Amino acid sequence: MQAERMLERHPKFARIWAAIGILGVVATASWSLASSQAGAQSQPLDFLITGGILVDGTGAEARSADLGIRGDRIEFIGDAAKAKVRAKTEVHVPGLIVAPGFIDPHTHSLDYLNNAAHPGEYHPDRQNLNYLMQGVTTVVTGNDGGGPVNIAATLDKLQQQGIGTNVTLLVGFGTVRQQILGRADVAPTPEQLDKMRALVRSAMQEGAFGLSSGLFYVPQNYAKTEEVIELAKIAGEFGGYYDTHMRDEDSYSIGLLGSIDETLRIGREGHLPAHISHIKALGPAVWGKSADAIERVNAARAAGQSVTADEYPYTGSGSSLPASLLPPWAQEGNRDQIAARLNDPAQRDKILDGIRANLERRGGADALLFPSERMTELFGKTLAQVAAARNTPAAETALAIFQESLKNNTWGELGVISFNMSPADVERFMQQPWLMTGSDGSPGHPRLFGTFPRKFHDYVFEKKLISLPFAVRSSSALAAEMLGLKDRGLLKEGFAADVIALDPGDFADRATYEHPQVLASGVRLVFVNGVLTVKDGTYTGALAGKALRHKPPN
């Protein structure tokens, strides 16, 4: 009767349970300590989660099952009463979805996990609470070509200081290139390429899971495809994968489809899996081309190539203003050289022409929002609003902002949210079986706090675009398979006890573009390596994450 009354009072909850395919009772959790008798067991489990709806990450349908944890492993899945399984602590979770901890394949969490945020700038910290409250228990970082080379030292530091989630690292193509070539638009000599190979080889030996690139960004976009392939081969030799923010997601250079082709070529000739970070059709010029991009990926997969992608469920992307608007040739060199170029009257018209063209690609000045609280004049305004306040055209305003930021040493703070994606493209990509959930989380964008619950709330429970088992798999097992984490990503006996319990009636993003730093709701339990990290929706203070090292296949 309680469940029937609840469904009558809350029709939204009834819709959610209809989407899941199971009618249950009010989502809640109750705790109890086991009695001194351990039933049929000589030693009770540490935790036993009973009464939940299990979604195991394989893509199989949800089912009623209990789950037991001993140490850092899942030891039991089944009917605990029938098997006479007991535990030191039992938690009854009727109405909650029990799932594997989510794995985010694309984050920018390394700085704050290292407690290295810029003074005065908001960041989460080593607890990684913004991800834990989304149900994420493992993050990949070092993406976009910015991953460190000193992998072992970085992982050692993370483990020694304590971290809230598991962490894996990618070695950055951009870091490697800049260490050997600087920011110059040059090709490496054979000797320099050998040094770059050596850096990647060392990083892979120290536990990097693969090579990341950000070929859209200076100075990485000065590299030819062949240069990237040579370094990808090294990662491939160690069983790693290639992760890329592609050279173009719009029409800046070789275009969206040309970049898909380049990525497939790098994976094919580098002899390693290729992963497209935050796949999107970015800008009016390429809206609708998601269908062509999907066709290319499907053709490559049908031919036997390993290709995957991730996506965040927002129509606003996040980047830097220089990368979005300033032509790559104008960004070459150090900041003094860039400043001299931007202040050169002889080059002003050419630079402004490039900015205007890129503004059109981005959907205009109204589509660019400044999210950094440190940029007091710009914060919370669009480029169009700033231009109106200054009474100057948008392109001239952008150029002035560049000049001022170089003078004031705030170049690195020029973040921007660009509202130039089509919802139809976002949804088309989301339905692909090779598409996983990834936040690309960065300060100022709500995706840092809301990616995973937003996907479930909007596209599973509300729109019913994808099923619950599909969404769980795309948020857990798919990433584990790509990373080669053979004991994570599934609810399976013997696997690492990264386990979450979600309230489907409350699992939702609360962060917005106006207030991007609001924790998500609806995560009731999180176990990281068997340690209770979130209890009844509240963080316990545990730092149970592990700095994971890639182990090359035998």
Number of C-alpha atoms within 10 A of each C-alpha: 7 8 15 14 11 14 19 11 11 12 11 14 19 20 17 19 19 12 18 20 14 15 17 17 19 19 19 16 21 12 13 12 12 18 11 8 11 16 16 11 13 9 14 21 22 19 24 27 26 26 22 27 24 25 25 24 28 19 17 14 16 20 15 16 18 22 25 26 29 22 14 18 20 24 20 22 18 15 15 19 11 7 12 11 21 25 24 17 18 19 19 17 26 20 24 28 25 30 27 32 32 32 31 27 30 23 19 21 26 24 16 17 23 17 15 12 15 11 7 8 12 15 21 20 19 22 21 23 22 21 29 27 29 28 32 26 31 30 24 24 25 29 30 29 24 20 26 23 25 17 22 19 12 15 21 14 14 20 18 10 12 19 23 24 30 23 24 24 30 32 34 29 33 27 24 24 25 16 14 14 18 16 18 17 18 12 14 17 10 9 9 14 18 14 17 23 19 15 24 27 20 17 25 31 18 18 24 33 31 30 33 30 29 23 24 22 23 23 24 24 19 18 18 13 15 13 15 20 20 17 24 31 25 23 30 21 16 21 21 29 29 31 32 25 22 25 24 22 23 23 19 16 13 15 18 26 21 18 23 23 16 16 25 23 17 24 23 20 13 23 22 24 23 26 26 22 28 24 26 26 28 27 20 16 16 20 18 16 17 23 13 13 21 17 12 16 21 17 12 17 15 10 9 10 18 20 23 23 26 26 23 26 25 19 18 21 20 22 15 18 22 23 17 23 22 24 20 19 15 18 22 18 16 11 14 11 13 18 19 12 19 22 15 12 10 10 12 15 11 12 21 20 14 17 22 19 16 20 21 14 20 23 18 19 21 17 17 26 25 26 25 20 16 14 15 9 10 18 17 18 15 20 23 21 17 23 18 13 9 11 10 14 14 23 23 16 18 25 20 15 19 22 19 14 17 18 13 9 11 14 18 11 18 20 25 26 23 26 20 20 22 20 12 13 20 20 16 14 23 25 16 16 14 20 25 29 28 29 27 26 22 17 21 27 29 25 29 26 30 30 26 30 27 23 23 25 19 16 19 22 24 14 11 16 16 19 18 24 21 20 25 27 27 28 29 28 27 26 28 22 13 19 21 18 16 13 18 27 32 27 26 20 16 15 19 26 31 33 30 27 29 28 23 22 21 16 23 23 25 17 21 15 15 11 13 18 22 15 19 25 20 22 26 26 27 33 27 28 26 21 22 21 26 23 15 16 17 13 18 13 12 17 20 21 25 22 22 19 19 21 17 17 9 5
